[in-house]
């Protein structure tokens, strides 16, 4: 029987490409080269394999993102500048695991227990990590209030979707030039923060050092 990391990788890719409803043990067993019934015997149900494989993949990705964000959280830069840097890190990091975005797109479109799993174990922890900084900036009247729904769908499921929709993104190359993940992330982060900022006391927008 294959090692669990290999099983999980194939499972996540299958769920990303075909969605839970379009995935079977038989498809994955064929790809793994194992006997029919091997995965059912090991995991019991497709639901159980989905939960184990998908949550493990997201946990690894979250660790990656938070490790990259740690230096930003600890820096002495202005809070508004740190927020911009954190948004850029999240958007660029999403490109390393675009299959996770596709899993969310598949499962988020249909009511099921998997939606609850994604929200509780994937979406909410990410938002909770950044909420204190956002609330601090709102209290300081540096940015407009922004809801958790807006944070997720504007940044995580909006800006970061460029990676999950790579073939569609490539169609923009003639209009916008070749895609550069780092530049795209920084540009979108600047736009988001600029849109959130409140006018300063002189009637203009506060300066953004990275613009």
C-alpha positions in Angstrom: 0.0 0.0 0.0 1.2 3.5 -0.8 2.5 5.9 1.9 -0.2 8.2 3.3 1.4 11.4 2.0 1.1 10.0 -1.6 -2.5 8.9 -1.0 -3.4 12.3 0.4 -1.7 14.2 -2.5 -3.6 12.1 -5.1 -6.8 12.4 -3.2 -6.6 16.2 -2.9 -5.8 16.5 -6.6 -8.7 14.3 -7.5 -11.1 16.3 -5.3 -9.8 19.5 -6.8 -10.2 18.4 -10.3 -13.5 16.5 -10.0 -15.0 17.6 -6.8 -16.2 15.2 -4.1 -19.3 14.1 -6.1 -17.2 13.2 -9.1 -14.5 11.3 -7.3 -14.4 7.6 -6.4 -12.1 5.2 -4.6 -11.7 3.3 -7.8 -10.2 6.2 -9.7 -7.6 6.8 -7.0 -6.8 3.2 -6.6 -6.1 2.9 -10.3 -3.8 6.0 -10.1 -2.0 4.6 -7.1 -1.8 1.1 -8.6 -3.3 -0.6 -5.6 -6.0 -3.3 -5.5 -9.7 -2.5 -5.7 -11.1 -1.9 -2.2 -7.8 -1.0 -0.6 -8.7 2.6 0.1 -12.2 1.7 1.4 -10.6 -0.9 3.7 -8.1 1.7 5.0 -10.3 4.7 5.4 -13.8 3.3 5.6 -15.5 6.0 3.5 -14.7 8.6 0.9 -16.0 11.3 3.3 -13.3 10.2 5.8 -10.5 10.3 3.2 -11.7 13.7 2.0 -11.6 15.1 5.6 -8.2 13.7 6.4 -6.5 14.5 3.1 -8.0 18.0 2.6 -7.5 19.2 6.2 -3.9 17.9 6.2 -3.2 19.8 3.0 -4.7 23.0 4.3 -2.9 22.7 7.6 0.4 22.4 5.8 -0.4 25.4 3.7 -1.5 27.5 6.7 1.8 26.6 8.4 3.7 27.8 5.3 1.7 31.1 5.2 2.0 31.8 8.9 5.7 31.1 8.9 6.1 33.7 6.2 3.9 36.2 8.0 5.7 35.8 11.4 8.4 38.3 10.4 5.8 40.8 9.3 3.8 40.5 12.5 7.0 41.0 14.5 8.3 44.0 12.5 8.2 47.6 13.6 6.6 48.8 10.3 3.4 50.8 10.5 0.4 48.6 11.0 -1.2 49.6 7.7 2.0 48.7 5.9 2.1 45.3 7.6 -1.4 44.6 6.6 -0.5 45.3 3.0 2.5 42.9 3.3 0.4 40.2 4.9 -2.2 40.4 2.1 0.5 40.1 -0.5 2.1 37.1 1.2 -1.3 35.3 1.3 -2.1 35.9 -2.3 1.3 34.9 -3.6 1.4 31.8 -1.3 -1.9 30.6 -2.7 -0.1 30.0 -6.0 1.9 27.2 -4.5 -1.2 25.1 -3.8 -3.8 26.2 -6.4 -5.6 22.8 -5.9 -6.8 24.0 -2.5 -8.6 26.9 -4.0 -10.3 24.5 -6.4 -11.4 22.3 -3.6 -13.1 25.3 -1.9 -14.7 26.3 -5.2 -16.2 22.8 -5.8 -17.4 22.3 -2.2 -18.5 25.8 -1.5 -21.0 25.8 -4.3 -23.1 23.0 -2.8 -24.6 22.5 0.6 -22.9 19.6 2.5 -21.1 18.8 5.7 -17.9 19.6 3.9 -18.8 23.3 3.7 -19.0 23.3 7.5 -15.6 21.6 7.7 -14.0 24.1 5.3 -15.5 27.1 7.1 -14.6 25.9 10.6 -11.1 24.5 10.0 -9.9 26.6 7.0 -11.7 29.9 6.6 -12.4 31.0 10.2 -8.8 30.4 11.5 -7.3 32.5 8.7 -9.7 35.3 9.3 -9.3 35.1 13.1 -5.5 35.5 12.6 -5.8 38.8 10.8 -8.9 40.2 12.5 -7.1 41.9 15.4 -4.9 43.9 13.0 -7.9 44.9 10.9 -9.9 45.9 14.0 -7.0 47.9 15.3 -6.8 49.9 12.1 -10.5 50.4 12.0 -10.5 51.7 15.6 -7.6 54.0 14.7 -9.7 55.3 11.8 -7.1 54.4 9.3 -9.3 52.0 7.3 -13.0 51.5 6.7 -14.8 48.7 8.5 -14.6 45.4 6.6 -16.6 42.3 7.4 -15.3 38.8 7.5 -17.2 37.9 4.4 -15.6 40.8 2.5 -12.2 39.8 3.7 -12.6 36.2 2.5 -14.3 36.8 -0.8 -12.2 39.9 -1.7 -8.8 38.4 -0.8 -8.8 34.7 -0.3 -11.5 33.7 -2.9 -11.1 36.7 -5.1 -7.5 37.9 -5.6 -6.0 34.5 -4.9 -8.4 32.8 -7.5 -6.0 33.8 -10.2 -3.9 30.7 -9.3 -6.7 28.3 -9.4 -7.9 29.7 -12.7 -4.5 29.6 -14.4 -5.7 28.8 -17.9 -8.1 31.7 -17.8 -5.5 34.0 -16.4 -3.1 33.1 -19.2 -5.6 34.5 -21.7 -4.8 37.9 -20.3 -1.1 37.7 -21.2 -1.6 39.5 -24.5 -3.4 42.4 -22.8 -1.4 42.6 -19.5 1.9 40.8 -20.1 3.1 37.5 -18.7 1.9 36.7 -15.2 4.3 37.5 -12.4 2.9 36.0 -9.1 4.9 38.3 -6.8 4.2 41.5 -8.7 0.5 40.6 -9.0 0.3 39.9 -5.2 1.9 43.2 -4.3 -0.2 45.2 -6.8 -3.5 43.7 -5.6 -2.5 44.2 -2.0 -1.8 47.9 -2.7 -5.1 48.3 -4.4 -7.0 46.6 -1.6 -5.4 48.7 1.2 -5.7 51.9 -0.8 -9.4 51.2 -1.2 -9.8 50.6 2.5 -7.9 53.7 3.7 -9.9 56.6 5.0 -9.1 60.1 3.8 -6.6 61.9 6.1 -7.4 65.1 7.9 -6.3 67.2 4.9 -9.0 65.7 2.8 -6.7 63.3 0.8 -5.8 59.7 1.2 -3.1 58.7 3.6 0.1 57.9 2.0 1.0 54.2 1.3 4.8 53.9 1.4 4.9 51.1 -1.1 2.9 52.8 -3.8 
